Amino acid sequence: MAALTSSATENSNEERSSSNKKSEPLIPGLPDEIAELCLLYLPYPYQALVRSVSASWNRAITDPAFLHCKKSLSFPLPYLFVFAFNKSTARIQWQALDPRSGRWFVLPPMPCESKPACPQGFACASLPRQGMLVVLGGLGSDAECSLRSTIIYRTSTNQWSSAAPMPTARSFFDAGRLNNKIMVVGGSGTCDSDSIRAVECYDPEKDTWAAVATMPAGLAKYDSTVMGDKMYITEGWTWPFMFSPRGLVYDSKADAWREMSPGMREGWTGVSVVVGERLLVISEYGDCPMKVYDPDKDTWQYVGGARFPCDALRRPFAVSAVEGSIYVVACGLNVGIGRLSESEAEKGELQVEWQVLPAPSAFRGFCPSSCQVLYA
């Protein structure tokens, strides 16, 4: 009888302890409804960090109802996500920059089928408003076999997951967001194979792939961008300009390819970025001048204002844009922020002012492979 009584007492204590944990207030002195609103407005990625504050916070933040409310009630802000690799060790790493505070956050390790043989073999794209990064393909550890993998990161959970693999294994190719779907173009199946002409489109809502119009030719080196319902792909110049580049344009409405106009093709001498409806390139030679494309004249014009800060921002570059500002991630992960405006003296002429955000010394050995803007 004494043993039964003791057991019953222990069970009662455990139930009481569990009940106390469940009734523990999220923030002492505030009703839970108000405390939950406070947690909802914590900026990314602090919500992943506050799970360790208390058991009640962890339960609240991981509750599906909380995630649904955050998606519908919060006001997401843009963050810069950078895919980088160490030049000495080839170690890969994703980190996010809060451009308002200048603070960096390291993302969880990206799951890979095998140890990547070459970080540049991946292609990256994003769905900014959905808070989704998409990392595709790559080169396997044997350095001969390209991969079909599709890996997705979501800011809402701060986690990676695998998605439907690409129909075609690819490495050293390009990808871009077109009509809220991900297009993949070009690349190699093996190190010695010819360029892949097949083009495929990923639908993130259905987690499915579909083939689209085949490229008329495989291009040797890629830079691409999307404007409206068209995707522009170029080989780009290679210093010291020993050959004339080729370029193609994909029209998603017609599901057809055409040759890029001569002026656009010849003047595309660097990494591209789209701001509003303007296509710009940061040239990868000399003092890295910035140019803007004029579609009416099929010519490029230099952007005025401050000179590109070459001393602080060294090649290679990864470039993205959000809300009228250009973000250039350079060697060592120093970031240049270029703000565009129209010249008061010359109507319609663009000018730029630059600000440099130095990266932590821990990133000194890293080079950027891609940068994407996500809202979180």
Rosetta blueprint (number, residue, H / E / L):
1 M L
2 A H
3 A H
4 L H
5 T H
6 S H
7 S H
8 A H
9 T H
10 E H
11 N H
12 S H
13 N H
14 E H
15 E H
16 R H
17 S H
18 S H
19 S H
20 N H
21 K H
22 K H
23 S H
24 E L
25 P L
26 L L
27 I L
28 P L
29 G L
30 L L
31 P L
32 D H
33 E H
34 I H
35 A H
36 E H
37 L H
38 C H
39 L H
40 L H
41 Y L
42 L L
43 P L
44 Y L
45 P L
46 Y H
47 Q H
48 A H
49 L H
50 V H
51 R H
52 S H
53 V L
54 S L
55 A H
56 S H
57 W H
58 N H
59 R H
60 A H
61 I H
62 T H
63 D L
64 P H
65 A H
66 F H
67 L H
68 H H
69 C H
70 K H
71 K H
72 S H
73 L H
74 S L
75 F L
76 P L
77 L L
78 P E
79 Y E
80 L E
81 F E
82 V E
83 F E
84 A E
85 F E
86 N E
87 K L
88 S L
89 T L
90 A L
91 R L
92 I E
93 Q E
94 W E
95 Q E
96 A E
97 L E
98 D E
99 P L
100 R L
101 S L
102 G L
103 R E
104 W E
105 F E
106 V E
107 L L
108 P L
109 P L
110 M L
111 P L
112 C L
113 E L
114 S L
115 K L
116 P L
117 A L
118 C L
119 P H
120 Q H
121 G H
122 F E
123 A E
124 C E
125 A E
126 S E
127 L E
128 P H
129 R H
130 Q H
131 G L
132 M E
133 L E
134 V E
135 V E
136 L E
137 G E
138 G L
139 L E
140 G L
141 S L
142 D L
143 A L
144 E L
145 C L
146 S E
147 L E
148 R L
149 S L
150 T E
151 I E
152 I E
153 Y E
154 R E
155 T L
156 S L
157 T L
158 N L
159 Q E
160 W E
161 S E
162 S E
163 A L
164 A L
165 P L
166 M L
167 P L
168 T L
169 A L
170 R E
171 S E
172 F L
173 F L
174 D E
175 A E
176 G E
177 R E
178 L E
179 N L
180 N L
181 K E
182 I E
183 M E
184 V E
185 V E
186 G L
187 G L
188 S E
189 G L
190 T L
191 C L
192 D L
193 S L
194 D L
195 S E
196 I L
197 R L
198 A L
199 V E
200 E E
201 C E
202 Y E
203 D E
204 P L
205 E L
206 K L
207 D L
208 T E
209 W E
210 A E
211 A E
212 V E
213 A L
214 T L
215 M L
216 P L
217 A L
218 G L
219 L L
220 A L
221 K L
222 Y L
223 D E
224 S E
225 T E
226 V E
227 M E
228 G L
229 D L
230 K E
231 M E
232 Y E
233 I E
234 T E
235 E L
236 G L
237 W L
238 T L
239 W L
240 P L
241 F L
242 M L
243 F L
244 S L
245 P L
246 R L
247 G E
248 L E
249 V E
250 Y E
251 D E
252 S L
253 K L
254 A L
255 D L
256 A E
257 W E
258 R E
259 E E
260 M L
261 S L
262 P H
263 G H
264 M H
265 R H
266 E H
267 G H
268 W L
269 T L
270 G E
271 V E
272 S E
273 V E
274 V E
275 V E
276 G L
277 E L
278 R E
279 L E
280 L E
281 V E
282 I E
283 S E
284 E L
285 Y L
286 G L
287 D L
288 C L
289 P L
290 M E
291 K E
292 V E
293 Y E
294 D E
295 P L
296 D L
297 K L
298 D L
299 T E
300 W E
301 Q E
302 Y E
303 V L
304 G E
305 G E
306 A L
307 R L
308 F L
309 P L
310 C L
311 D L
312 A L
313 L L
314 R L
315 R L
316 P L
317 F L
318 A E
319 V E
320 S E
321 A E
322 V E
323 E L
324 G L
325 S E
326 I E
327 Y E
328 V E
329 V E
330 A L
331 C H
332 G H
333 L H
334 N L
335 V E
336 G E
337 I E
338 G E
339 R E
340 L E
341 S E
342 E E
343 S L
344 E L
345 A L
346 E L
347 K L
348 G L
349 E L
350 L E
351 Q E
352 V E
353 E E
354 W E
355 Q E
356 V E
357 L E
358 P L
359 A L
360 P L
361 S H
362 A H
363 F H
364 R L
365 G L
366 F E
367 C E
368 P E
369 S E
370 S E
371 C E
372 Q E
373 V E
374 L E
375 Y E
376 A L
